[in-house]
């Protein structure tokens, strides 16, 4: 009976020791990486969305995202009504993509969202197309 009691006490001490090591090493691991969380928070400087231009067929935007941790992130694009028209996951360190919208409306309001597990960056645009007619009269 003594052996069983000793065995249980040894197991309980072993479990407590392992728990203490895990508890102590977790903050130390955080200090080893500069106190930063592994899940990187996004900041405005990492994300660039630029209007490139338009032609008869398309309105073009270019999205750049610097993702030094190679963490998975989502590129989400919403239309004027807030509906998701594009959603895809990436993990590129230097993400760069051109986005083409059909140029069939006089105004579009796309919203670009870069989202990771910690937070998101949102960029909104309004593109208004004005058609100007030019008339030239020549006396013959």
Protein Blocks (a to p, Z undefined) as FASTA:
>chain_A
ZZmmmmmmmmmmmmmmmmmmmmmmmmmmmmmnoopafbacddfklpccddfbdcfkbccd
ddddddfkopacddddddfkopafbdcddfbfbdcdddddddfbfbdcdddddddfkbcc
ddddddddddddddddddZZ
